[in-house]
Amino acid sequence: MGIFDDLRNGTLTAATSNQVPQATSAASTAAVTRTCGDITNSGDVGATAGGTSPSNVDNVVFESRQELFRRGDSLGFATEFVTINGKMVIKEVAGYVQAMISAASGEGVAMQVTSGFRTMADQQRLYNKYLAGTGNLAAVPGSSNHQNGIAIDFNISSQNGRVFEWLTKNAWRYGFIRTVSRERWHWEYWGDWNGVEKPSWANGWHSPRTMFSSVRRIHACGEPGGGNSPMRQSNWWTAKGANSSHTDSQTSGKTNSWIGFGNEHLPDKLDREYPGWDRA
């Protein structure tokens, strides 16, 4: 029986599941691949996102009337945006992003926004690149969460994955969770709007979610519960300089995407090093 058969058959248990390696202490040390039985099942849903107040962004707001979309439908218009790392971020979300970047910086982690709000023209350009095979997965224009104001991409591979590990530990406190299993860089605001008035464009469809509600603590990309496709090779940690025996490579992208650069399942690592990290 293959290592992912348990996931296909719905028999995921503490003894049999998808692969997770032990952390490696040096790049020259081969990773030891183990089954999902080495990942803790506890807290598979996790804490509810949100709670930390946003930073004040009033002094860096600029106006640009932009239409917001969700699943092809118009949500109305937003007129106030903030530029972070040269990227356009809707004002109501920008305060949480800036608070998070500031907190990470205080711990020596250089977090940056690599993509924020996208206009229809921006999304069309990225979608065309995806169709041509020269870009990452991109949604049909009008259906991307980068067009409804809540999605932010971060430089997760920076500092040998320290940004990704920091986000895994802390992003939920600022309202951000992951929603696409094979995209470690893609995070969305699903918090409680603490400290700001909930924007009208978020009414009727947006309410707080838990940190593992979309990308489960235990999953394998391209397997049941882990999305439709394995992670692209260009996005494996090995492509970012990690050990060639990293689980991303060993599973041909059918990896648990909570595994970090150092080849360890980060929620389990945080449970061990920072007990209670996932509780408010």
C-alpha positions in Angstrom: 0.0 0.0 0.0 1.4 3.5 -0.9 2.2 6.0 1.7 -0.9 8.2 0.8 -3.4 5.3 0.4 -4.6 5.9 4.0 -5.5 9.5 3.0 -7.3 8.3 -0.1 -9.2 5.6 1.8 -10.1 7.9 4.7 -8.2 5.9 7.2 -6.0 8.6 8.5 -5.0 7.6 12.1 -2.2 8.4 14.6 -0.3 5.4 13.2 -0.7 5.8 9.5 -0.9 8.9 7.3 1.1 11.2 5.0 4.8 11.8 5.4 6.6 14.1 7.8 10.3 14.2 8.4 12.4 14.9 11.4 14.1 18.3 11.4 17.7 18.3 10.2 20.5 20.0 12.0 22.6 20.6 9.0 22.1 20.9 5.2 24.4 17.9 4.7 22.2 15.6 6.9 19.6 13.6 5.1 16.1 14.0 6.3 14.3 11.0 7.8 10.9 10.6 6.2 8.2 9.3 8.5 4.5 8.8 8.3 1.8 11.2 9.4 1.6 9.3 12.6 4.5 11.6 13.7 2.2 14.7 13.3 0.0 15.5 16.2 -3.7 15.5 15.5 -4.6 17.8 18.4 -5.7 21.3 17.4 -6.4 20.3 13.8 -8.8 23.2 13.4 -6.9 25.7 15.6 -7.7 29.0 17.2 -10.0 31.6 15.7 -8.1 34.2 13.7 -7.9 37.8 14.9 -7.6 39.7 18.2 -4.6 41.9 17.7 -5.3 45.6 16.9 -4.1 47.1 13.7 -1.5 49.8 13.3 -2.6 53.3 12.5 -2.3 53.8 8.7 -4.1 57.2 8.3 -0.9 59.0 7.4 -0.1 56.8 4.4 -3.5 56.4 2.8 -4.0 57.3 -0.8 -7.3 57.4 -2.8 -8.0 55.2 -5.8 -11.5 54.1 -6.6 -11.3 50.4 -7.3 -14.0 47.8 -7.8 -13.9 44.7 -5.6 -14.9 41.2 -6.8 -15.7 37.9 -5.2 -16.4 34.8 -7.3 -17.1 36.9 -10.3 -19.6 39.2 -8.5 -19.0 42.8 -7.7 -18.8 43.7 -4.0 -18.8 47.5 -4.6 -15.9 49.9 -4.5 -13.0 50.7 -2.2 -11.4 54.1 -2.3 -8.6 54.1 0.4 -5.4 52.1 0.0 -2.0 51.9 1.5 1.3 51.1 -0.2 3.4 48.5 1.6 6.7 47.5 0.0 5.3 49.2 -3.2 2.2 46.9 -3.2 -1.4 48.1 -3.0 -3.2 47.0 0.2 -6.8 48.0 1.0 -6.8 50.3 4.1 -9.0 48.2 6.4 -6.5 45.3 6.1 -3.3 47.3 5.8 -3.2 48.1 9.5 -3.1 44.4 10.5 -0.4 43.8 7.9 1.7 46.7 9.1 1.3 45.6 12.7 2.5 42.1 11.8 5.5 43.3 9.8 6.5 45.5 12.7 6.2 42.7 15.2 8.3 40.4 13.0 10.9 43.0 12.5 11.2 43.3 16.3 12.2 39.6 16.3 14.7 40.0 13.5 12.4 38.7 10.8 12.3 40.8 7.6 8.8 40.2 6.3 7.6 41.9 3.1 4.4 42.0 1.0 5.0 40.6 -2.5 1.4 41.0 -3.7 -1.7 42.7 -2.2 -4.8 44.1 -3.8 -5.0 43.5 -7.6 -7.0 45.5 -10.1 -8.8 43.6 -12.9 -6.0 44.5 -15.2 -3.4 43.1 -12.7 -5.3 39.8 -12.4 -5.8 39.5 -16.1 -2.0 39.8 -16.7 -1.2 37.2 -14.1 -3.9 34.8 -15.4 -2.5 35.1 -18.9 1.0 34.2 -17.6 -0.5 31.2 -15.8 -2.2 30.0 -19.0 1.0 30.4 -20.9 2.8 28.2 -18.3 5.2 31.1 -17.3 3.6 32.0 -14.0 2.1 30.6 -10.8 -1.5 29.5 -10.4 -3.8 32.5 -10.9 -7.5 32.7 -10.6 -9.8 33.8 -13.4 -10.1 37.6 -13.3 -12.9 38.6 -11.0 -12.6 35.5 -8.8 -9.3 36.0 -7.1 -9.3 36.9 -3.4 -6.6 39.4 -4.3 -9.5 41.3 -5.8 -11.8 41.3 -2.8 -9.2 42.9 -0.5 -8.3 40.2 2.0 -5.4 38.3 0.3 -1.7 39.1 0.9 1.3 37.3 -0.4 4.5 37.3 1.7 8.2 36.6 1.1 7.9 33.3 2.9 11.3 31.8 1.7 13.3 34.8 3.0 16.0 34.0 5.6 15.8 30.3 4.9 12.1 30.1 5.7 12.1 32.2 8.9 9.3 34.4 7.5 7.1 31.3 6.9 7.8 30.0 10.4 7.0 33.4 12.0 3.8 33.6 10.0 2.8 30.0 11.1 3.3 30.9 14.7 1.8 34.4 14.7 -0.3 35.4 11.7 -3.6 34.1 13.1 -3.3 36.6 15.9 -3.5 39.4 13.3 -6.4 37.7 11.5 -4.4 35.9 8.8 -4.7 32.3 7.8 -3.6 30.2 4.8 -6.2 29.1 2.3 -4.3 27.5 -0.5 -2.4 24.3 0.4 0.2 24.4 -2.3 0.9 28.2 -1.9 2.8 28.8 1.3 3.1 32.5 0.5 -0.7 33.1 0.2 -2.4 34.4 3.4 -5.9 35.9 3.8 -7.5 38.1 6.4 -10.3 36.1 8.1 -10.2 37.9 11.5 -12.8 39.8 13.5 -11.9 43.3 12.4 -10.8 44.2 15.9 -10.0 47.9 16.1 -11.6 48.9 12.8 -15.2 49.2 11.5 -16.0 46.2 9.4 -16.0 47.5 5.8 -19.3 47.3 3.9 -17.8 45.3 1.1 -17.1 42.5 3.6 -20.7 42.2 4.8 -22.7 39.0 4.0 -19.7 36.7 3.3 -16.9 37.4 5.7 -16.7 36.1 9.2 -13.8 34.8 11.4 -12.3 31.5 10.6 -9.9 29.2 12.5 -6.2 28.9 11.6 -6.4 25.4 10.1 -9.9 25.6 8.7 -8.7 25.8 5.1 -5.2 24.3 5.0 -5.5 21.5 7.5 -2.8 20.8 10.1 -2.6 17.3 8.6 -2.8 17.1 4.8 -0.9 16.2 1.6 -1.0 18.5 -1.4 -2.8 16.9 -4.3 -4.4 14.3 -2.0 -8.0 14.2 -0.5 -8.2 17.2 1.9 -5.0 18.7 0.5 -6.2 20.4 -2.7 -6.5 19.3 -6.3 -2.8 19.4 -7.2 0.7 18.6 -5.8 2.9 21.6 -5.1 4.8 22.8 -8.1 8.5 21.9 -8.2 9.4 25.6 -8.4 7.8 26.1 -5.0 9.4 23.2 -3.2 11.8 24.2 -0.4 14.5 22.4 -2.3 14.1 25.0 -5.0 14.8 27.6 -2.4 18.0 26.0 -1.2 16.8 23.4 1.3 18.3 19.9 1.5 17.6 17.8 -1.6 16.1 15.1 0.6 13.4 17.5 1.9 9.9 16.0 2.0 8.8 18.3 -0.8 11.1 16.4 -3.1 10.6 13.0 -1.6 6.9 13.2 -2.2 7.1 14.9 -5.6 5.1 17.8 -4.2 2.5 15.7 -2.4 3.8 17.3 0.8 2.3 18.6 4.0 2.8 22.3 3.3 3.2 23.2 6.9 6.6 21.6 6.8 9.2 24.3 6.9 12.6 24.9 5.2 14.3 22.8 7.9 12.1 19.8 7.0 10.0 19.8 10.2 6.3 20.1 10.6 6.1 23.6 12.1 2.9 23.3 14.2 4.4 20.3 15.9 7.7 22.1 16.4 5.9 25.1 17.9 3.9 22.8 20.2 7.2 21.5 21.5 9.1 24.8 21.8 6.3 27.2 22.6 3.5 25.4 24.4 0.2 27.3 24.1 1.4 29.3 21.0 -1.9 28.6 19.3 -4.1 29.9 22.1 -5.2 33.5 22.6 
